[in-house]
Amino acid sequence: MNQMQGLLVAGRYRLGESIGSGGMGRVWRAHDEVLHRSVAIKELTAALYVSDSEQAVLLARTRAEARAAARINHSAVVTVHDVLEHDGRPWIVMELVEGRSLADAVKDRGRVEPREAARIGLWVLRALRAAHTAGVLHRDVKPGNVLLGGDGRVLLTDFGIAQIDGDTAITRTGEVVGSVDYLAPERVRGHDPGPSSDLWALGATLYTAVEGRSPFRRTSPLTTMQAVVEEEATEPQHAGPLAPVIGALLRKDPATRPGAAEAEQMLAEAAEGRRPAAAQAYVPTRAYVPAQPATAHVPLPHATRPDTVLPPQVPSATGPTAVHPPHAPVAAPRRRGRLIALVAALAAIVGGGTAVVLQQSDEGTGKAGPSATASGTPAPSPDAPAPAPNPTMSGETESAGGLPAGWVRRTDPYGFSVVLPGEHWERVVFDEETRQVDYTPDGGKHFLRIAADDSPDFDDPYEHLSDLDQQIGRRLVDYRRVGLERRVYRDRESARLEYTWTALAKDTEFPGPYRAVDQMYLSRDGVEYALYMAGPAEDWATTSRQFETVLRGWREP
């Protein structure tokens, strides 16, 4: 990253230090050497990991983001100055806001005082009203996209997945793009978003600001989505006069939420420390239940907290965030998800017949590699998975660096290093906040997922996987636990869960028996890492050997 400092982009913009990064890209402070001003430049790093055809789609999305922001004339919207191509990739030149995001403020301070949160919400709402008037839906309102300037300004940024009235949709019909914690119920169910969907996300953002936590976040993406649709947020304890406004914005039925003008009046009163009278009319609502709730089982190959390992999606011709369902309906990641392509047959979860895409994802499989048993591993229990076969049985040979022939080491943009069975394994960020990254060779039939969580729900990996075992055991068709055991991985407490299930044809392009392994451990600095691999049961001899090689080659950031 430091190697890029000082780089002159497009013969005009001199890069300084990196001031932010996510699944889609990295933001740099830069100097415009023509106009002699400081700017922010968004580098689309995702373009490094997609095909040439997908790069064209990514460029189209980048231009759409710039067009969306350019159509909005408001002081609370970050100004886009230019869109350019450099090194074969799109870059966006934007107004530089000296400050930090609302997400960073909450992380640093724990929570925001209610009147200040109301003031922030008031400016975000004004930005949204301007956007909606210009025919633009933001579709990803969340604390990370609200910037707090050092001069007191509040600005809404990142219209990267905005929808513009009249534009040809780049994403497919039925897709829902955004961060799962802040998706309105109607969007989770696959309905087309409207202005009220952005207002719901604003309500969830304000809840997070005053409480220090997301209102509907649960221990897995699936349960988070279910909570968004079926449960009411816990009554905020620190919202003060803002509490009824948040409750009004978080009504499940979009038809019963306040309009932008009414919400703006309520926020203005809350910012003055007064409890808005109009908000009292919005009492907590019952869950927004579909007319014909389904009772089918939900095949969910893996659902943990941030280390949620769910089946990846298949990039399609419509672009890197447009995907087809893998071998099971899945849900989106728990926290800051940015570019995730997520398809869920929610008819089997909460009813409704529309597939839901939340953001990007990926895939994995490949060739066998040498097995490695963690030192100090206790004797396996009767239902523990069988030891991985000796790699020499597969006829593999060692290459330079101790890896099997054909294997490669890949340093991921998130900082970790992983070994893969070949160069053809493709990378897609599943969730930027939880640093979930997938690698796959075949569009999701086989895949490897790596996830990290710096504030895990459990201090014991075995207890975490035990909880996961219970969750998915109730949802997966023909679920069978093959093994659950404590292990020691590189002198750290670890645990491993193996299980099988049947993926149904209605949910995936790859139906049939599947098998997965999930190994989890806590690093010395308290980060919980999960390495997960899944594929058809008939290929398990190969997949399990690959997994052992992945464990041997894994390097933390």
C-alpha positions as CSV (number, residue, x, y, z in Angstrom):
1,M,0.0,0.0,0.0
2,N,2.8,2.4,0.9
3,Q,4.3,1.8,-2.5
4,M,1.4,3.7,-4.0
5,Q,2.0,6.9,-2.0
6,G,3.3,9.6,-4.3
7,L,1.8,7.9,-7.4
8,L,0.5,10.4,-10.0
9,V,-3.0,9.2,-11.2
10,A,-4.2,10.3,-14.6
11,G,-1.3,12.8,-14.7
12,R,-3.1,15.0,-12.2
13,Y,-3.8,13.5,-8.7
14,R,-0.9,12.7,-6.4
15,L,-1.7,10.0,-3.9
16,G,-1.0,10.6,-0.2
17,E,-1.9,8.2,2.6
18,S,-4.8,5.7,2.6
19,I,-7.7,7.0,4.7
20,G,-10.1,4.1,4.4
21,S,-10.7,0.8,2.8
22,G,-13.5,-1.8,2.3
23,G,-14.5,-4.8,0.2
24,M,-14.9,-2.7,-3.0
25,G,-12.0,-0.3,-2.8
26,R,-9.6,1.9,-0.9
27,V,-9.9,5.7,-0.4
28,W,-6.8,7.9,-0.6
29,R,-6.0,11.4,0.3
30,A,-4.6,13.1,-2.8
31,H,-3.5,16.4,-4.1
32,D,-5.0,17.8,-7.3
33,E,-1.9,19.3,-9.0
34,V,-4.0,21.2,-11.5
35,L,-6.4,23.0,-9.1
36,H,-4.0,22.7,-6.1
37,R,-6.6,21.3,-3.7
38,S,-6.9,18.2,-1.5
39,V,-9.3,15.6,-2.7
40,A,-10.3,12.0,-1.8
41,I,-9.8,9.3,-4.5
42,K,-11.7,6.0,-4.3
43,E,-9.6,3.2,-5.9
44,L,-11.8,0.3,-7.1
45,T,-9.5,-2.5,-5.9
46,A,-12.3,-5.0,-6.7
47,A,-11.3,-4.6,-10.3
48,L,-8.1,-6.5,-9.6
49,Y,-10.0,-9.7,-8.9
50,V,-12.6,-9.8,-11.7
51,S,-12.5,-10.9,-15.3
52,D,-12.2,-8.4,-18.2
53,S,-15.9,-8.6,-18.9
54,E,-16.7,-8.0,-15.2
55,Q,-14.3,-5.0,-15.2
56,A,-16.5,-3.4,-17.9
57,V,-19.5,-3.9,-15.6
58,L,-17.6,-2.5,-12.6
59,L,-16.7,0.6,-14.6
60,A,-20.3,1.0,-15.5
61,R,-21.2,0.8,-11.8
62,T,-18.6,3.3,-11.0
63,R,-19.9,5.8,-13.5
64,A,-23.4,5.1,-12.2
65,E,-22.2,6.0,-8.7
66,A,-20.8,9.3,-10.0
67,R,-23.9,10.0,-11.9
68,A,-26.1,9.3,-8.9
69,A,-24.1,11.7,-6.7
70,A,-23.8,14.3,-9.5
71,R,-27.6,14.5,-9.8
72,I,-27.9,15.5,-6.1
73,N,-27.3,19.2,-5.3
74,H,-27.1,19.3,-1.5
75,S,-24.4,20.4,1.0
76,A,-24.9,17.1,2.9
77,V,-23.9,14.9,0.0
78,V,-20.3,14.3,-0.8
79,T,-19.4,16.0,-4.1
80,V,-18.0,13.8,-6.9
81,H,-15.5,15.8,-9.0
82,D,-14.4,13.2,-11.6
83,V,-14.4,9.6,-12.7
84,L,-11.3,8.3,-14.5
85,E,-9.5,5.2,-15.6
86,H,-6.0,4.4,-14.4
87,D,-4.1,1.2,-14.6
88,G,-7.1,-0.4,-16.3
89,R,-9.3,0.4,-13.3
90,P,-11.9,3.0,-12.5
91,W,-11.2,5.7,-9.8
92,I,-13.6,8.3,-8.4
93,V,-12.3,11.7,-7.4
94,M,-14.4,13.2,-4.5
95,E,-14.6,16.0,-2.1
96,L,-12.2,15.4,0.8
97,V,-14.1,15.5,4.2
98,E,-11.7,16.0,7.1
99,G,-13.3,13.9,9.9
100,R,-14.5,10.4,10.5
101,S,-17.5,8.2,9.9
102,L,-20.4,7.8,12.3
103,A,-19.4,4.1,12.6
104,D,-15.9,5.2,13.8
105,A,-17.5,7.7,16.2
106,V,-19.7,5.0,17.7
107,K,-16.8,2.6,17.9
108,D,-14.6,5.1,19.7
109,R,-17.2,6.6,22.0
110,G,-19.5,3.7,22.6
111,R,-22.6,5.7,21.6
112,V,-23.6,9.2,20.5
113,E,-25.7,11.6,22.7
114,P,-29.3,11.6,21.5
115,R,-29.5,15.3,20.5
116,E,-26.4,15.0,18.5
117,A,-27.6,11.8,16.9
118,A,-30.8,13.6,16.0
119,R,-28.8,16.5,14.4
120,I,-26.8,13.9,12.4
121,G,-30.0,12.2,11.4
122,L,-31.6,15.5,10.3
123,W,-28.8,16.2,7.9
124,V,-28.8,12.6,6.5
125,L,-32.5,12.9,6.0
126,R,-32.1,16.2,4.1
127,A,-29.5,14.5,1.9
128,L,-31.9,11.7,1.3
129,R,-34.8,14.0,0.5
130,A,-32.5,15.8,-2.1
131,A,-31.5,12.4,-3.5
132,H,-35.1,11.1,-3.7
133,T,-36.2,14.4,-5.4
134,A,-33.4,13.8,-8.0
135,G,-34.8,10.3,-8.5
136,V,-31.9,8.5,-6.7
137,L,-32.3,5.9,-4.0
138,H,-29.2,5.4,-1.8
139,R,-29.9,1.8,-0.8
140,D,-27.0,1.5,1.6
141,V,-27.6,4.0,4.4
142,K,-25.5,2.9,7.4
143,P,-23.1,4.4,10.0
144,G,-20.1,3.8,7.8
145,N,-21.6,5.9,5.0
146,V,-22.3,8.9,7.2
147,L,-19.3,11.3,7.5
148,L,-18.8,13.7,10.4
149,G,-16.6,16.6,9.4
150,G,-14.3,18.2,11.8
151,D,-16.2,21.5,11.2
152,G,-19.5,20.0,12.3
153,R,-20.8,19.1,8.8
154,V,-22.7,15.8,8.2
155,L,-22.4,14.3,4.8
156,L,-23.9,11.2,3.2
157,T,-21.5,9.3,0.9
158,D,-21.0,6.1,-1.1
159,F,-23.8,6.0,-3.7
160,G,-22.0,3.0,-5.2
161,I,-25.2,0.9,-5.2
162,A,-27.7,3.7,-5.7
163,Q,-30.6,3.2,-8.0
164,I,-31.4,6.0,-10.4
165,D,-34.9,6.3,-11.9
166,G,-34.8,5.8,-15.6
167,D,-31.5,4.1,-15.8
168,T,-31.1,0.6,-17.1
169,A,-30.6,-1.6,-14.1
170,I,-27.1,-3.0,-13.9
171,T,-28.2,-5.5,-11.3
172,R,-30.8,-8.1,-12.1
173,T,-34.4,-8.0,-11.1
174,G,-34.9,-9.6,-7.7
175,E,-31.5,-8.5,-6.3
176,V,-31.3,-6.7,-3.0
177,V,-28.0,-4.9,-2.5
178,G,-26.8,-3.4,0.8
179,S,-25.7,-4.2,4.3
180,V,-27.9,-6.7,6.0
181,D,-28.1,-4.9,9.3
182,Y,-29.7,-1.9,7.6
183,L,-31.9,-3.5,5.0
184,A,-35.6,-2.7,5.3
185,P,-37.9,-5.7,5.8
186,E,-39.5,-5.3,2.3
187,R,-36.0,-5.4,0.8
188,V,-35.1,-8.5,2.6
189,R,-38.2,-10.1,1.1
190,G,-37.1,-9.1,-2.3
191,H,-39.5,-6.3,-3.0
192,D,-38.4,-3.2,-5.0
193,P,-37.0,-0.5,-2.7
194,G,-38.5,2.9,-2.4
195,P,-37.7,6.1,-0.5
196,S,-39.2,4.6,2.7
197,S,-36.6,1.9,2.5
198,D,-33.9,4.5,2.9
199,L,-35.7,6.0,5.8
200,W,-35.9,2.6,7.5
201,A,-32.1,2.3,7.1
202,L,-31.8,5.8,8.7
203,G,-33.8,4.6,11.7
204,A,-31.5,1.6,12.1
205,T,-28.5,3.9,11.7
206,L,-29.8,6.2,14.5
207,Y,-30.5,3.3,16.7
208,T,-26.9,2.1,16.3
209,A,-25.7,5.6,17.0
210,V,-27.4,6.0,20.4
211,E,-27.2,2.4,21.6
212,G,-23.8,1.4,20.2
213,R,-25.1,-1.7,18.5
214,S,-27.2,-2.6,15.5
215,P,-30.9,-3.1,16.4
216,F,-31.4,-6.4,14.6
217,R,-27.9,-8.0,14.5
218,R,-28.0,-11.6,15.7
219,T,-25.4,-14.4,15.7
220,S,-25.7,-15.2,12.0
221,P,-26.8,-13.5,8.8
222,L,-29.8,-15.7,8.6
223,T,-31.1,-14.9,12.0
224,T,-30.3,-11.2,11.4
225,M,-32.5,-11.2,8.3
226,Q,-35.2,-13.1,10.2
227,A,-35.1,-10.5,13.0
228,V,-35.4,-7.7,10.5
229,V,-38.6,-9.2,9.1
230,E,-40.2,-10.8,12.1
231,E,-39.0,-9.1,15.3
232,E,-39.2,-5.6,16.8
233,A,-36.0,-3.9,17.9
234,T,-35.4,-3.9,21.6
235,E,-36.5,-0.6,23.2
236,P,-33.5,1.8,23.1
237,Q,-32.2,2.7,26.5
238,H,-30.2,5.8,25.6
239,A,-32.2,7.4,22.9
240,G,-34.0,10.0,25.0
241,P,-36.4,12.2,22.8
242,L,-35.1,10.3,19.7
243,A,-36.7,7.0,20.8
244,P,-40.1,7.5,19.3
245,V,-38.6,8.8,16.0
246,I,-36.5,5.7,15.7
247,G,-39.6,3.6,16.4
248,A,-41.5,5.3,13.7
249,L,-38.8,4.9,11.1
250,L,-38.5,1.2,12.0
251,R,-42.1,0.2,11.4
252,K,-42.1,-3.0,9.4
253,D,-44.8,-2.0,6.9
254,P,-43.3,0.8,4.6
255,A,-46.8,2.2,4.1
256,T,-47.1,3.1,7.8
257,R,-43.7,4.8,8.2
258,P,-43.6,8.6,8.3
259,G,-42.8,10.5,5.1
260,A,-39.6,12.4,4.7
261,A,-41.2,15.8,5.6
262,E,-42.8,14.5,8.8
263,A,-39.6,12.6,9.8
264,E,-37.6,15.8,9.3
265,Q,-39.9,17.7,11.6
266,M,-39.6,15.0,14.3
267,L,-35.8,14.9,14.0
268,A,-35.6,18.7,14.3
269,E,-37.7,18.6,17.5
270,A,-35.5,15.8,18.9
271,A,-32.4,17.7,18.1
272,E,-33.7,20.5,20.3
273,G,-34.2,18.1,23.1
274,R,-38.0,17.9,22.7
275,R,-39.9,14.6,22.4
276,P,-41.7,14.9,19.0
277,A,-45.5,14.8,19.5
278,A,-46.1,13.4,16.1
279,A,-44.0,10.4,16.8
280,Q,-46.4,9.2,19.5
281,A,-48.8,8.1,16.8
282,Y,-46.3,5.5,15.6
283,V,-46.6,2.7,18.1
284,P,-44.5,-0.5,17.8
285,T,-45.8,-2.6,15.0
286,R,-46.3,-6.3,14.7
287,A,-44.0,-8.3,12.4
288,Y,-44.5,-7.7,8.7
289,V,-45.6,-11.3,8.1
290,P,-46.0,-12.6,4.5
291,A,-49.5,-13.7,3.5
292,Q,-48.4,-17.3,3.0
293,P,-45.6,-18.1,5.3
294,A,-43.6,-21.1,4.2
295,T,-42.8,-24.1,6.3
296,A,-40.0,-25.6,4.3
297,H,-36.7,-26.4,5.8
298,V,-33.9,-23.9,5.1
299,P,-30.7,-25.5,3.9
300,L,-28.0,-23.2,5.3
301,P,-24.6,-24.7,5.0
302,H,-23.0,-22.5,7.6
303,A,-24.3,-19.7,9.8
304,T,-22.1,-18.3,12.5
305,R,-21.6,-14.7,13.6
306,P,-19.0,-12.8,11.6
307,D,-17.3,-15.9,10.6
308,T,-20.5,-16.9,9.0
309,V,-19.5,-19.2,6.2
310,L,-22.3,-19.5,3.7
311,P,-22.4,-20.8,0.2
312,P,-20.9,-18.4,-2.3
313,Q,-22.5,-17.0,-5.4
314,V,-21.6,-17.2,-9.0
315,P,-20.6,-14.0,-10.8
316,S,-22.7,-13.6,-13.9
317,A,-22.6,-11.6,-17.0
318,T,-24.5,-8.8,-15.3
319,G,-21.5,-7.9,-13.1
320,P,-19.6,-8.9,-10.0
321,T,-22.5,-8.4,-7.7
322,A,-25.1,-10.2,-9.8
323,V,-25.1,-13.9,-8.9
324,H,-26.9,-17.2,-9.1
325,P,-27.9,-19.2,-6.1
326,P,-25.3,-21.7,-5.0
327,H,-26.2,-25.0,-3.3
328,A,-28.4,-23.5,-0.6
329,P,-30.3,-20.3,0.2
330,V,-28.2,-18.1,2.3
331,A,-28.3,-14.9,4.2
332,A,-26.0,-11.9,4.3
333,P,-23.1,-11.2,6.7
334,R,-23.7,-9.7,10.1
335,R,-22.0,-6.4,10.0
336,R,-20.6,-3.9,7.6
337,G,-21.2,-5.8,4.4
338,R,-20.4,-3.8,1.4
339,L,-20.0,-5.7,-1.9
340,I,-21.7,-9.1,-1.3
341,A,-23.7,-10.9,-3.8
342,L,-26.2,-12.9,-1.8
343,V,-29.0,-15.0,-3.1
344,A,-31.6,-16.4,-0.6
345,A,-34.6,-18.4,-1.4
346,L,-36.5,-16.5,1.3
347,A,-39.7,-18.3,0.5
348,A,-38.2,-21.1,2.6
349,I,-37.3,-18.7,5.4
350,V,-39.8,-15.9,5.8
351,G,-42.2,-16.5,2.9
352,G,-42.4,-14.8,-0.5
353,G,-41.1,-16.0,-3.8
354,T,-38.4,-13.6,-4.8
355,A,-34.8,-14.5,-4.5
356,V,-32.8,-11.9,-2.6
357,V,-29.3,-10.7,-3.4
358,L,-27.6,-8.8,-0.7
359,Q,-24.1,-8.3,-2.0
360,Q,-21.2,-10.1,-3.4
361,S,-19.9,-13.6,-2.7
362,D,-17.7,-16.3,-4.1
363,E,-16.7,-20.0,-4.4
364,G,-14.1,-22.8,-4.1
365,T,-12.5,-26.3,-4.6
366,G,-9.4,-27.8,-6.2
367,K,-6.7,-30.4,-5.7
368,A,-5.5,-32.4,-2.8
369,G,-2.7,-31.2,-0.6
370,P,-0.7,-32.7,2.2
371,S,-2.5,-33.2,5.5
372,A,-1.4,-31.8,8.8
373,T,-2.8,-32.7,12.1
374,A,-2.7,-29.9,14.7
375,S,-0.2,-30.7,17.5
376,G,-1.7,-31.6,20.8
377,T,-5.0,-32.7,19.2
378,P,-6.9,-35.0,21.6
379,A,-8.0,-38.4,20.4
380,P,-11.1,-38.1,18.2
381,S,-14.4,-38.9,19.7
382,P,-16.5,-41.7,18.2
383,D,-18.3,-39.4,15.9
384,A,-15.2,-37.3,15.0
385,P,-14.2,-37.0,11.3
386,A,-11.7,-39.5,10.0
387,P,-8.1,-38.3,9.6
388,A,-7.2,-36.8,6.3
389,P,-5.5,-39.3,3.9
390,N,-1.8,-39.2,3.4
391,P,-1.1,-36.8,0.5
392,T,1.2,-39.3,-1.1
393,M,-1.8,-41.5,-1.8
394,S,-3.0,-38.9,-4.3
395,G,0.2,-38.9,-6.2
396,E,1.0,-35.3,-5.5
397,T,4.5,-34.0,-5.5
398,E,6.0,-31.1,-3.4
399,S,6.9,-27.9,-5.2
400,A,9.2,-25.1,-4.0
401,G,8.2,-23.7,-0.6
402,G,6.8,-27.0,0.6
403,L,3.5,-26.7,-1.2
404,P,2.0,-29.5,-3.4
405,A,2.7,-29.1,-7.1
406,G,0.3,-26.6,-8.7
407,W,-0.5,-24.8,-5.4
408,V,0.0,-21.1,-5.1
409,R,0.3,-18.6,-2.2
410,R,-2.0,-15.6,-2.4
411,T,-1.6,-12.5,-0.3
412,D,-5.1,-11.2,0.2
413,P,-5.9,-7.4,0.3
414,Y,-7.2,-7.9,3.8
415,G,-3.6,-8.7,4.9
416,F,-3.7,-12.5,5.4
417,S,-2.0,-15.0,3.2
418,V,-3.6,-18.2,2.0
419,V,-2.5,-21.1,-0.2
420,L,-4.8,-22.3,-3.0
421,P,-4.8,-25.4,-5.2
422,G,-4.3,-23.3,-8.3
423,E,-4.2,-19.8,-10.0
424,H,-7.7,-20.3,-11.3
425,W,-9.3,-19.9,-7.8
426,E,-11.2,-16.6,-7.9
427,R,-11.6,-14.2,-5.0
428,V,-14.7,-12.3,-4.0
429,V,-15.3,-10.3,-0.8
430,F,-18.3,-11.7,0.9
431,D,-18.4,-9.2,3.7
432,E,-16.0,-6.3,4.2
433,E,-16.7,-5.7,7.9
434,T,-16.2,-9.2,9.0
435,R,-13.4,-9.7,6.5
436,Q,-15.1,-12.7,4.9
437,V,-13.4,-13.7,1.7
438,D,-14.3,-16.6,-0.6
439,Y,-12.1,-18.4,-3.1
440,T,-13.5,-20.9,-5.6
441,P,-12.5,-22.6,-8.9
442,D,-15.9,-23.5,-10.2
443,G,-18.6,-20.9,-9.5
444,G,-19.4,-22.0,-6.0
445,K,-19.7,-25.8,-6.3
446,H,-16.6,-26.0,-4.1
447,F,-15.3,-23.1,-2.1
448,L,-13.1,-21.9,0.7
449,R,-14.2,-19.1,3.0
450,I,-12.0,-17.2,5.5
451,A,-13.5,-15.0,8.1
452,A,-12.3,-12.9,11.0
453,D,-14.0,-11.2,13.9
454,D,-12.2,-8.9,16.4
455,S,-15.1,-9.0,18.9
456,P,-16.5,-12.5,18.9
457,D,-19.6,-13.6,20.7
458,F,-17.8,-16.5,22.3
459,D,-14.4,-16.8,24.1
460,D,-14.3,-20.5,23.4
461,P,-14.3,-21.8,19.7
462,Y,-15.8,-25.1,20.8
463,E,-18.8,-23.4,22.4
464,H,-19.2,-21.3,19.3
465,L,-19.2,-24.3,17.0
466,S,-21.6,-26.1,19.4
467,D,-24.0,-23.2,19.1
468,L,-23.6,-23.3,15.3
469,D,-24.2,-27.1,15.3
470,Q,-27.6,-26.6,17.0
471,Q,-28.6,-23.7,14.7
472,I,-28.0,-25.4,11.4
473,G,-29.1,-28.8,12.7
474,R,-32.6,-27.4,12.8
475,R,-32.4,-25.9,9.3
476,L,-30.4,-28.1,7.0
477,V,-32.1,-30.9,5.1
478,D,-30.7,-34.3,6.2
479,Y,-28.3,-32.6,8.5
480,R,-25.8,-34.9,10.2
481,R,-22.9,-33.9,12.4
482,V,-19.9,-35.9,11.4
483,G,-17.7,-34.6,14.2
484,L,-17.3,-31.8,16.7
485,E,-14.1,-31.7,18.7
486,R,-11.7,-29.5,20.5
487,R,-8.3,-29.1,18.9
488,V,-5.1,-27.1,19.3
489,Y,-4.0,-25.1,16.3
490,R,-0.6,-23.5,16.4
491,D,-0.7,-23.6,20.2
492,R,-4.1,-21.9,20.3
493,E,-7.4,-23.3,21.5
494,S,-9.3,-24.4,18.5
495,A,-12.3,-26.5,17.5
496,R,-13.5,-28.3,14.4
497,L,-17.0,-29.1,13.1
498,E,-17.7,-31.4,10.2
499,Y,-21.2,-32.0,8.9
500,T,-23.2,-33.2,5.9
501,W,-26.6,-32.1,4.5
502,T,-28.6,-32.4,1.3
503,A,-28.8,-29.3,-1.0
504,L,-32.1,-29.1,-2.8
505,A,-32.6,-28.5,-6.5
506,K,-35.0,-25.6,-5.8
507,D,-32.3,-23.8,-3.9
508,T,-29.2,-24.3,-6.0
509,E,-27.6,-25.2,-9.3
510,F,-25.6,-27.9,-7.5
511,P,-28.1,-30.1,-5.7
512,G,-27.2,-33.3,-3.8
513,P,-25.3,-34.4,-0.7
514,Y,-22.8,-31.9,0.6
515,R,-20.1,-32.0,3.3
516,A,-18.3,-29.1,5.1
517,V,-15.6,-28.6,7.6
518,D,-15.2,-25.5,9.8
519,Q,-12.1,-24.9,11.9
520,M,-12.2,-21.9,14.3
521,Y,-9.6,-20.5,16.7
522,L,-8.8,-17.4,18.7
523,S,-5.5,-15.6,17.8
524,R,-3.2,-14.1,20.5
525,D,-4.7,-10.7,19.9
526,G,-8.3,-12.0,20.5
527,V,-9.4,-12.2,16.8
528,E,-11.5,-15.1,16.0
529,Y,-10.6,-16.8,12.7
530,A,-12.7,-19.3,10.9
531,L,-11.5,-21.3,7.9
532,Y,-14.3,-23.2,6.2
533,M,-14.4,-25.5,3.2
534,A,-17.4,-27.2,1.5
535,G,-18.1,-29.2,-1.6
536,P,-20.1,-32.2,-2.8
537,A,-19.8,-35.2,-0.5
538,E,-18.5,-37.4,-3.3
539,D,-15.4,-35.2,-3.6
540,W,-14.7,-35.1,0.1
541,A,-11.5,-37.1,0.0
542,T,-10.0,-34.4,-2.2
543,T,-11.6,-31.5,-0.4
544,S,-10.5,-32.7,3.1
545,R,-6.9,-33.0,1.9
546,Q,-7.0,-29.5,0.4
547,F,-8.3,-28.2,3.7
548,E,-5.4,-29.6,5.7
549,T,-3.0,-27.9,3.2
550,V,-4.9,-24.6,3.6
551,L,-4.5,-24.9,7.4
552,R,-0.8,-25.5,7.0
553,G,-0.3,-22.5,4.7
554,W,-2.6,-20.0,6.5
555,R,-0.9,-16.8,7.7
556,E,-2.6,-14.2,9.8
557,P,-2.4,-10.5,8.8
